[in-house]
């Protein structure tokens, strides 16, 4: 069997690197820090696409390799789409427990609990070619955390696809319906 093609993931998030590696078994997925990239990337875009493009382009240009990036988050209908692009730092410190606590606080007394996870993937090639895809998964915000699986808002998100909380669902099940999986599948279709 030949050597797998390497894709540089413009992320230092170990959870995300592992998740995307599982979804792209045909590639060797490496985080940019493994290749010595230490620059701080300022995500100052106004959309998931803009932030994903900033990360992928910066890493690709610095390492002269194709770079894959995603920007994703949870969008809650009753909160006008918040936390959206600010999902990872909703409570200010990037801590999952604090982010979840703030979301629960902001949802107190709210009847419409519909939400969706959104992921925008961007593959940026050194020649300037950009391939992009988006994925979503629908559900709603629960009234309290459930389970120990997943990360981020998973313990608060009841998935309509799985009919269970993502904090309870095993990774194999979650990875077949997640916003990131759907974005990657759409991206793979475009790469064919």
C-alpha positions in Angstrom: 0.0 0.0 0.0 1.4 3.4 -1.0 2.1 6.3 1.3 -1.0 8.4 2.2 -1.1 12.0 0.8 -0.5 14.5 3.6 -3.0 17.3 4.3 -2.1 20.0 6.7 -4.9 21.0 9.0 -4.9 24.6 9.9 -5.8 23.9 13.5 -4.0 23.1 16.7 -7.2 21.6 18.3 -6.4 18.0 19.1 -10.1 17.0 19.2 -10.6 18.5 15.7 -7.4 16.9 14.3 -8.4 13.4 15.6 -12.0 13.8 14.3 -11.0 14.9 10.8 -8.3 12.1 10.7 -11.1 9.6 11.4 -13.2 11.2 8.6 -10.4 11.2 6.1 -8.7 7.8 6.5 -7.3 8.0 3.0 -5.1 11.0 4.0 -2.4 11.6 6.6 -3.9 14.5 8.5 -1.3 16.6 10.4 -1.9 19.7 12.5 0.1 22.7 11.4 2.0 22.8 14.7 3.5 19.4 13.9 5.2 21.1 11.0 6.6 23.9 13.0 4.0 26.6 12.3 3.9 28.8 15.4 2.4 32.1 14.1 -0.7 33.4 15.7 -3.5 33.5 13.1 -6.0 36.3 13.7 -9.5 35.2 12.8 -11.1 38.5 12.1 -13.6 37.4 9.4 -17.3 38.0 9.7 -18.4 34.6 8.5 -17.4 30.9 8.9 -16.1 31.0 5.3 -13.9 34.1 5.9 -12.3 32.7 9.0 -11.7 29.3 7.4 -10.1 31.0 4.4 -7.9 33.2 6.6 -6.5 30.1 8.4 -6.1 27.9 5.3 -4.5 30.6 3.2 -2.1 31.7 6.0 -0.9 28.1 6.7 -0.7 27.2 3.0 1.4 30.2 2.1 3.7 29.8 5.1 4.3 26.0 4.6 3.9 26.0 0.8 1.5 23.0 1.1 -2.2 22.5 0.6 -3.9 23.4 3.8 -7.4 22.4 5.0 -9.2 24.6 7.5 -12.6 24.7 8.9 -14.5 27.2 10.9 -17.5 26.0 12.7 -19.9 26.7 15.5 -23.3 26.5 16.8 -26.1 28.8 15.7 -29.1 29.2 17.9 -32.3 30.5 16.3 -33.7 32.3 19.4 -30.3 34.1 19.9 -30.3 35.4 16.3 -27.7 32.9 15.2 -25.4 33.4 18.2 -22.8 32.3 19.3 -22.0 31.6 15.6 -18.5 32.4 14.6 -17.8 33.2 18.3 -18.7 29.7 19.5 -15.2 28.7 20.7 -14.8 31.9 22.7 -18.4 32.7 23.6 -17.7 33.1 27.3 -14.4 34.8 26.4 -11.9 32.2 27.6 -12.3 29.3 25.2 -13.4 26.9 27.9 -16.1 24.5 27.0 -17.7 24.4 30.4 -17.9 28.2 30.6 -19.3 28.4 27.0 -21.9 25.9 27.8 -22.9 27.6 31.0 -23.3 30.9 29.2 -25.4 29.4 26.5 -27.7 27.7 29.1 -28.0 31.1 30.9 -28.9 32.9 27.7 -31.5 30.2 26.9 -33.3 30.4 30.2 -37.0 30.6 29.7 -36.7 30.4 25.9 -39.2 28.1 24.2 -37.7 27.9 20.7 -34.5 25.8 21.3 -33.8 25.0 17.6 -30.1 25.2 16.7 -27.7 23.9 14.1 -24.0 23.2 14.0 -22.4 24.8 10.9 -19.1 23.9 9.4 -17.4 25.6 6.5 -14.3 23.8 5.1 -11.7 25.5 2.9 -8.9 23.7 1.1 -6.4 26.3 0.0 -3.6 25.2 -2.5 -0.3 27.0 -2.9 -1.3 27.9 -6.5 -4.2 30.0 -5.0 -6.9 27.5 -5.9 -9.7 27.4 -3.3 -12.2 24.6 -2.8 -14.9 25.1 -0.2 -17.9 23.2 1.2 -20.4 23.6 4.0 -22.2 21.1 6.2 -24.9 21.5 8.8 -26.6 19.3 11.3 -29.9 20.2 13.0 -31.1 19.9 16.5 -31.9 21.8 19.6 -30.4 23.0 22.8 -31.2 20.9 25.8 -31.9 22.3 29.3 -28.8 20.7 30.8 -25.6 18.9 29.8 -25.8 15.1 29.1 -23.0 12.7 28.6 -19.2 12.8 28.5 -18.6 12.2 24.8 -17.7 14.8 22.2 -16.5 18.3 23.0 -17.7 21.9 22.8 -21.4 22.2 22.8 -22.0 18.4 22.2 -23.4 17.8 25.8 -26.1 20.4 25.1 -27.1 19.5 21.6 -29.9 17.1 20.9 -29.4 15.8 17.3 -32.5 15.3 15.2 -30.5 12.8 13.0 -29.6 10.5 15.9 -32.5 11.3 18.2 -30.1 11.6 21.1 -27.7 14.1 22.6 -24.3 14.3 21.0 -22.7 14.2 24.5 -24.1 10.6 24.7 -23.6 9.5 21.2 -20.4 7.5 20.5 -17.9 9.2 18.1 -18.6 6.6 15.3 -22.3 7.6 15.3 -21.7 11.4 15.7 -19.0 11.4 13.0 -21.5 10.0 10.4 -24.0 13.0 10.8 -21.9 15.9 12.1 -21.6 19.2 10.4 -17.9 18.6 9.9 -18.5 15.2 8.4 -21.1 16.6 6.0 -18.7 19.5 5.0 -15.9 17.0 4.4 -18.1 14.7 2.3 -19.2 17.7 0.2 -15.5 18.7 -0.1 -14.5 15.1 -1.1 -17.2 15.2 -3.9 -15.6 18.4 -5.2 -12.1 16.9 -5.2 -13.2 13.9 -7.3 
